[in-house]
Structures are given as structure tokens and as C-alpha cells.
Amino acid sequence: MRMFTTPPGDDDILAMAEAALAAMPARLAEQVRGVAILVEPLADDELLAEMGIETAWELTGLYRGVPISQRSVTDAVPFPDTILLFREAILLEWIENGEDLGRLVASVLVHEIAHHFGFSDAEIEAIEAEMA
């Protein structure tokens, strides 16, 4: 586990997400090739209102795009699929739970990818167990 003397920055969170992506089972990682991973401080008020969430501290990540299970070959794709990781909310959860930060980032990433595929909770748990 890497030790930090200052709060991990966007680049640190992105590096952890990329490491988690590299550790994913090949069958899954191959399917999310081309999905952008972005790190932002916190979800903005517009997004929170859209999702019906009261505080930005509750949202650690978000998949933006059309889930594969809802796509049609005739659909135009207006924007590339994106996974947003909200750094400050992730860091708060890290501080509150004491979990390994790399594992926490990986968990958020897996959950957002799972939304992309429409996975069940059991499937998400299996992927996380395979990555551990």
C-alpha cells in the first residue's frame, strides 16, 4: 500500500483506476476498452439534482453513457462512454472506512463498469473477488 503525506491528487486516483483496470479479468477489461476514465473533485449541483442525491459526498463515481444492454446497432453514440471518479468523495470514504485506497478506487471503478454491462450484485462481487 502506498503511503501519502498529502492528499492523493487526481493523477494518483487515475493511476489507481488504471491499475485496477489492468487487474480486471481480461474478458471484462477488453469490453471496456475505449471508455474514458476522468477524475473530478466532486459531483456538481446539476448532476446531484438530476440524480436526486442531496450531497456530493454520497457519490463516489458515475458511469455516463448508454449501457451495452440498452444499445442498438442503429443508435448514434452522441458522446463517448465515460466513468467519472469523484476524488473528494472517494477520499472521504477512504478516511471514514480505513480501507486500502487502491482497493476502494478499484471497487468504485468496478461498480461503474458494472452499470455499463447491467451486472447483478453477485456478478460485481465475483469480479471484485477475482481481482483481490
Secondary structure in CASP SS format (residue, H / E / C, confidence):
PFRMAT SS
TARGET T0000
AUTHOR 0000-0000-0000
METHOD secondary structure of the structure
MODEL  1
M C 1.00
R C 1.00
M C 1.00
F C 1.00
T C 1.00
T C 1.00
P C 1.00
P C 1.00
G C 1.00
D H 1.00
D H 1.00
D H 1.00
I H 1.00
L H 1.00
A H 1.00
M H 1.00
A H 1.00
E H 1.00
A H 1.00
A H 1.00
L H 1.00
A H 1.00
A H 1.00
M C 1.00
P C 1.00
A H 1.00
R H 1.00
L H 1.00
A H 1.00
E H 1.00
Q H 1.00
V H 1.00
R C 1.00
G C 1.00
V C 1.00
A E 1.00
I E 1.00
L E 1.00
V E 1.00
E E 1.00
P C 1.00
L C 1.00
A C 1.00
D C 1.00
D H 1.00
E H 1.00
L H 1.00
L H 1.00
A H 1.00
E H 1.00
M H 1.00
G C 1.00
I C 1.00
E C 1.00
T C 1.00
A H 1.00
W H 1.00
E H 1.00
L C 1.00
T C 1.00
G E 1.00
L E 1.00
Y E 1.00
R E 1.00
G C 1.00
V C 1.00
P C 1.00
I H 1.00
S H 1.00
Q H 1.00
R C 1.00
S C 1.00
V C 1.00
T C 1.00
D C 1.00
A C 1.00
V C 1.00
P C 1.00
F C 1.00
P C 1.00
D C 1.00
T E 1.00
I E 1.00
L E 1.00
L E 1.00
F E 1.00
R H 1.00
E H 1.00
A H 1.00
I H 1.00
L H 1.00
L H 1.00
E H 1.00
W H 1.00
I H 1.00
E H 1.00
N H 1.00
G C 1.00
E C 1.00
D C 1.00
L H 1.00
G H 1.00
R H 1.00
L H 1.00
V H 1.00
A H 1.00
S H 1.00
V H 1.00
L H 1.00
V H 1.00
H H 1.00
E H 1.00
I H 1.00
A H 1.00
H H 1.00
H H 1.00
F H 1.00
G C 1.00
F C 1.00
S C 1.00
D H 1.00
A H 1.00
E H 1.00
I H 1.00
E H 1.00
A H 1.00
I H 1.00
E H 1.00
A H 1.00
E H 1.00
M H 1.00
A C 1.00
END
